[in-house]
């Protein structure tokens, strides 16, 4: 039975959509708000870009700052979190032999950026190995801190991990790394709208995030938060007029000037972000705290229902504990039987054969992928995980439907999965 809230999304009603985490889904009223900004832009482009946009961006930043607990002047809009990570890492310089720390729960794309910068500067990427699922927050913290050495210069750590769907104790991680002289770049791609945020309190050097996922803003809405003492020299990946624009007293900093003008682009996703924050908050009594609580409760229920369908092997490996879950849960797939069919690759465009079967035979969209991701260069063979997202357009019935479909495939009553053909 569809959620009564699902009417606000344009999602295909014939597909059970359990993959909000990959690209999000934008509600119709927010898309309408974006359309109004685009109409205004196209009606008088010079007026819009040259005269109106700075004030409109300032208003959007103010709303975002209130939502994420940050001074608006420390926020820069970007297209996505990966772009923000690129901007930070490619602005920094390291010495040969310096160590850049990350862990094996990180996103393939961001580890790729880290490796690119390490290769450029003859530095070294160190990957902390964290068990999955970890027994506790302490286990996560211990694994990361255990990989710090006197050569560690920076750490790239997720707030909410993409492959394993875990909420890391990011405030403690940042504080403990800082006590050891290591600054942290936080990949917060999944955090806004999933967990409460207070960026000033977290205190990370840099925090990169998406708004198109759990905030439900349009695609192309992300942000970078840079601590005030580290903004100088931080450049967007596109250098444009802001690099030498006159800075007037009381006006934007060079950091803000550069990120506010990255060539001609469509800023409507950023400008529609306040509408997304307001709209989603208004969908349930209690606003954003209740949105997060509802999605979290649904994710914990999905963990138990889907784990039972996956069989004894999933339970024997252990399930992610409640205090490490937000609005998603990842579970290990069986290593034998019909559900053990293997796929390849790590991008959202790669399709595991069981994933393909779920969509083809059961009209269920849910990702199945290898972990650790290839860029983590794990010394052990990758395991396959299934990641279930719980958003306001989902209901408990969706997880039940997935569990029934997995049992059907496991019993052989659905057509056996076959490896997908290579890319065209």
C-alpha positions in Angstrom: 0.0 0.0 0.0 1.6 3.3 -1.0 2.4 6.0 1.6 -0.2 8.7 1.7 2.8 11.1 1.3 4.0 9.4 -1.9 1.5 11.6 -3.9 4.0 14.4 -3.5 6.7 12.6 -5.5 6.7 11.8 -9.3 8.1 8.3 -8.7 6.8 5.5 -10.9 3.9 4.0 -8.9 4.6 0.6 -10.5 8.1 0.4 -8.9 8.8 -0.1 -5.2 11.5 2.5 -4.8 13.9 1.5 -2.0 16.9 3.4 -3.4 16.3 7.0 -2.3 19.9 7.0 -1.1 21.6 7.0 -4.5 20.1 10.0 -6.2 17.3 11.2 -3.9 13.8 12.1 -5.3 12.5 15.6 -5.4 8.9 16.3 -4.5 6.6 18.0 -7.1 6.1 21.3 -5.1 9.9 21.7 -4.8 10.3 21.1 -8.5 7.7 23.7 -9.1 9.7 26.1 -6.9 12.7 25.4 -9.0 10.7 26.0 -12.2 9.7 29.5 -10.9 13.4 30.3 -10.4 14.2 29.1 -13.9 11.3 31.1 -15.4 12.6 34.2 -13.6 16.2 33.5 -14.9 15.1 33.1 -18.5 12.7 36.1 -18.5 15.6 38.5 -17.9 19.0 36.7 -17.7 21.1 39.8 -17.3 18.9 41.1 -14.4 18.9 37.7 -12.8 22.6 36.9 -13.0 24.2 40.3 -12.7 21.8 42.0 -10.2 19.5 39.6 -8.4 21.5 36.4 -7.9 23.9 37.6 -5.2 21.0 38.5 -2.9 19.0 35.4 -3.8 22.1 33.2 -3.0 22.5 35.0 0.3 18.9 34.3 1.3 19.3 30.6 0.3 22.5 30.4 2.3 20.8 31.9 5.4 18.1 29.2 5.3 20.7 26.5 4.8 22.9 27.8 7.6 20.0 27.7 10.0 19.2 24.1 9.0 22.8 22.7 9.3 24.0 24.8 12.2 26.5 27.0 10.4 27.3 30.7 9.7 26.1 31.3 6.2 29.3 33.0 5.3 31.2 29.7 5.8 28.9 27.9 3.3 29.4 27.6 -0.4 26.9 26.1 -2.8 28.3 23.3 -5.1 26.7 20.8 -7.4 27.3 17.8 -5.2 29.5 16.5 -2.4 32.0 14.9 -4.7 32.6 18.3 -6.3 33.2 19.8 -2.9 35.7 17.0 -2.0 37.5 17.7 -5.2 37.6 21.4 -4.5 39.2 20.9 -1.0 41.7 18.2 -1.9 42.8 19.8 -5.1 43.4 23.1 -3.3 45.8 21.5 -0.8 49.4 20.5 -1.2 51.3 17.7 0.5 54.9 16.7 0.8 56.3 13.4 -0.5 55.7 10.7 2.1 52.8 12.5 3.7 49.9 10.1 4.6 46.3 10.8 3.7 44.0 8.7 5.9 40.6 7.2 5.0 38.8 4.0 5.7 37.2 1.1 3.7 33.7 2.3 4.3 34.2 5.3 2.1 32.7 6.2 -1.3 34.5 5.0 -4.4 34.5 8.4 -6.0 36.0 10.3 -3.0 38.7 7.7 -2.5 39.6 8.2 -6.2 40.0 11.9 -5.6 42.2 11.2 -2.6 44.4 8.8 -4.6 44.7 11.4 -7.4 46.0 14.1 -5.1 48.3 11.6 -3.4 49.8 10.6 -6.7 50.2 14.2 -7.7 52.2 15.1 -4.6 53.9 11.7 -4.0 51.9 11.3 -0.8 50.5 8.0 0.4 46.8 6.9 1.0 46.3 4.9 4.1 43.0 2.9 4.4 41.9 2.0 7.9 40.0 -1.3 8.0 36.8 -1.2 9.9 34.7 -4.4 10.5 31.2 -4.7 9.0 29.1 -4.5 10.9 31.1 -2.9 13.6 30.2 -3.9 17.2 30.0 -0.3 18.4 31.0 3.3 17.8 34.1 2.7 19.8 35.2 0.0 17.2 34.9 2.6 14.5 36.9 5.2 16.4 39.6 2.8 17.4 40.1 1.5 13.9 40.5 5.1 12.5 42.8 6.3 15.3 44.8 3.2 15.1 45.9 4.1 11.5 47.2 7.5 12.5 50.9 8.0 12.4 53.3 11.0 12.7 53.0 11.4 8.9 49.2 11.7 8.8 48.3 15.1 7.4 44.5 14.8 6.7 41.7 12.3 7.1 38.7 11.8 4.8 35.8 10.3 6.7 32.1 10.0 6.1 29.4 11.1 8.5 27.1 8.5 7.0 28.8 5.9 4.9 27.4 5.2 1.4 28.4 1.5 0.9 27.6 0.4 4.5 24.9 2.9 5.5 26.4 3.5 9.0 26.2 6.7 11.0 29.8 7.3 12.2 30.4 9.2 15.5 31.8 12.1 13.5 32.0 14.6 16.3 34.3 12.3 18.3 36.3 11.3 15.3 37.0 15.0 14.4 37.9 15.8 17.9 40.2 12.9 18.4 41.9 13.4 15.1 42.3 17.1 15.9 43.9 16.3 19.2 46.5 14.4 17.2 47.1 17.3 14.8 45.1 15.8 11.9 42.4 17.9 10.1 39.3 16.1 8.8 37.4 16.5 5.6 34.0 15.0 6.2 32.0 13.5 3.4 28.5 14.3 4.6 26.8 13.4 1.4 23.9 11.5 3.2 23.8 13.5 6.5 21.6 16.6 5.8 18.0 15.5 6.3 18.9 12.1 7.7 20.5 13.1 11.0 20.5 16.4 13.0 23.4 18.6 12.0 25.4 21.3 13.9 28.4 21.9 11.8 29.8 24.5 14.2 29.7 21.9 17.0 31.2 19.2 14.8 34.1 21.5 14.1 35.5 19.7 11.0 38.0 21.6 8.8 35.8 20.9 5.8 32.3 19.4 5.5 31.0 18.4 2.0 27.3 17.5 1.6 24.4 16.8 -0.8 21.0 18.4 -0.5 19.4 16.3 -3.3 19.3 13.2 -1.2 17.5 13.4 2.2 16.7 17.1 2.0 14.9 16.3 -1.3 16.2 19.4 -3.1 16.6 19.3 -6.9 19.6 17.5 -8.4 22.6 19.8 -8.4 22.2 21.1 -4.9 25.1 20.5 -2.5 27.3 22.6 -0.3 30.8 22.9 1.2 31.3 24.2 4.7 34.9 25.4 5.4 36.1 26.5 8.8 36.9 30.2 8.8 40.7 29.7 9.5 41.1 27.4 6.5 39.2 29.3 3.8 42.1 31.2 2.4 43.5 29.4 -0.7 40.4 27.1 -1.0 39.4 27.3 -4.7 36.5 25.9 -6.6 37.3 23.5 -9.4 36.2 26.1 -11.9 38.2 29.4 -11.5 36.2 32.3 -12.8 35.6 36.1 -12.1 35.5 35.7 -8.4 39.3 35.1 -8.4 39.9 38.8 -8.9 36.6 40.5 -8.1 36.8 43.6 -6.0 36.0 42.8 -2.3 34.2 45.6 -0.7 34.0 46.2 3.1 31.3 44.0 4.6 31.0 42.1 1.3 31.8 38.4 0.6 35.2 36.9 1.3 37.4 35.7 -1.5 36.2 32.1 -0.7 32.6 33.2 -1.1 33.3 35.3 -4.2 34.9 32.4 -6.0 32.3 29.8 -5.1 29.4 32.1 -5.8 30.6 32.6 -9.4 31.8 29.5 -11.1 30.9 30.5 -14.7 27.4 30.5 -16.1 25.4 27.7 -14.6 21.9 27.0 -13.5 21.6 28.0 -9.8 18.0 27.0 -9.4 18.7 23.9 -7.4 20.5 26.0 -4.8 17.8 28.6 -4.8 15.0 26.0 -4.4 16.7 24.5 -1.4 14.8 26.6 1.2 11.6 25.4 -0.4 12.7 21.8 0.0 13.6 22.4 3.7 10.2 24.0 4.4 8.1 21.5 2.3 9.6 18.3 3.8 9.4 19.7 7.3 5.7 20.4 6.8 4.8 16.9 5.7 4.6 15.5 9.2 3.7 16.9 12.6 6.9 17.6 14.4 8.9 18.8 11.4 12.4 17.6 10.6 13.0 15.8 13.9 9.9 13.6 13.3 10.9 13.1 9.6 14.3 11.7 10.8 12.7 9.6 13.5 10.1 8.1 11.2 12.7 7.2 8.5 15.0 5.8 11.1 12.3 3.6 12.6 11.4 2.3 9.2 15.1 1.6 8.4 15.4 -0.5 11.6 12.3 -2.4 10.8 13.6 -3.0 7.3 16.9 -4.4 8.7 15.0 -7.0 10.7 12.5 -8.0 8.0 15.1 -8.2 5.1 17.8 -9.9 7.3 15.3 -12.7 8.1 14.6 -13.1 4.4 18.3 -13.4 3.6 18.6 -16.3 5.9 20.8 -17.5 8.8 24.1 -16.4 7.2 23.1 -12.7 7.4 22.1 -13.0 11.0 25.3 -14.9 11.8 27.4 -12.1 10.5 25.7 -9.7 12.8 23.3 -6.8 12.1 24.1 -3.1 12.3 23.1 -1.8 15.7 20.4 0.7 16.2 22.7 3.6 17.2 24.6 3.3 13.9 21.6 3.5 11.7 19.9 6.5 10.1 17.5 6.2 7.1 19.3 3.3 5.4 20.5 -0.1 6.2 23.0 -2.3 4.4 23.1 -6.1 4.8 25.4 -8.8 3.5 24.0 -11.0 0.8 24.4 -14.9 1.0 27.6 -16.4 -0.3 25.9 -19.5 -1.8 22.6 -20.4 -3.4 20.5 -18.3 -5.9 21.0 -15.1 -4.0 24.8 -15.4 -4.3 25.0 -14.6 -8.0 27.9 -12.2 -8.5 28.0 -8.9 -10.3 30.9 -6.5 -11.0 31.7 -2.8 -10.6 30.8 -0.2 -8.0 29.0 2.6 -9.7 25.2 3.1 -9.5 25.0 2.2 -13.1 26.4 -1.3 -12.6 23.7 -3.9 -12.1 24.1 -7.0 -9.9 22.2 -9.9 -11.4 20.0 -10.3 -8.3 19.3 -6.5 -8.4 18.3 -6.9 -12.1 16.0 -9.8 -11.2 14.3 -7.8 -8.4 13.5 -5.1 -10.9 12.6 -7.3 -13.8 10.5 -9.8 -11.9 9.2 -7.9 -8.9 9.4 -4.2 -9.9 11.6 -3.4 -6.9 14.5 -0.9 -7.2 17.2 -1.6 -4.6 21.0 -1.5 -5.0 23.3 -4.5 -4.5 27.0 -3.9 -4.9 30.4 -5.1 -3.7 32.1 -3.8 -0.5 34.7 -2.6 0.1 34.7 -0.5 -3.1 37.5 -1.0 -5.6 39.3 2.2 -4.7 39.7 1.0 -1.1 42.0 -1.8 -2.4 40.9 -4.3 0.2 43.3 -7.2 0.9 40.3 -9.5 1.1 37.6 -10.4 -1.4 34.7 -8.0 -1.6 31.3 -8.9 -0.1 28.0 -8.1 -1.7 25.7 -5.8 0.2 22.0 -4.9 -0.3 21.2 -1.3 0.8 17.6 -0.4 1.7 16.6 3.2 2.0 13.6 4.5 4.0 12.1 7.8 2.9 8.8 9.6 3.5 7.4 8.0 0.3 8.1 4.5 1.7 5.9 2.4 4.0 6.6 -0.9 5.9 4.9 -2.7 3.0 7.8 -1.9 0.8 10.3 -3.8 2.9 7.9 -6.7 3.2 7.6 -6.8 -0.6 11.4 -6.9 -0.9 11.6 -9.7 1.7 9.0 -11.8 -0.2 10.9 -11.2 -3.4 14.2 -12.3 -1.9 12.6 -15.5 -0.6 11.1 -16.1 -4.0 14.5 -15.9 -5.7 16.1 -18.0 -3.0 13.5 -20.7 -3.4 14.0 -20.8 -7.2 10.4 -19.7 -7.9 11.7 -16.6 -9.7 13.8 -16.9 -12.8 17.5 -17.5 -11.8 19.6 -14.4 -12.0 22.1 -14.2 -14.8 25.1 -12.0 -15.1 24.3 -8.8 -17.0 25.7 -8.0 -20.4 28.6 -5.6 -20.5 28.1 -1.9 -21.3 26.9 -1.0 -24.7 
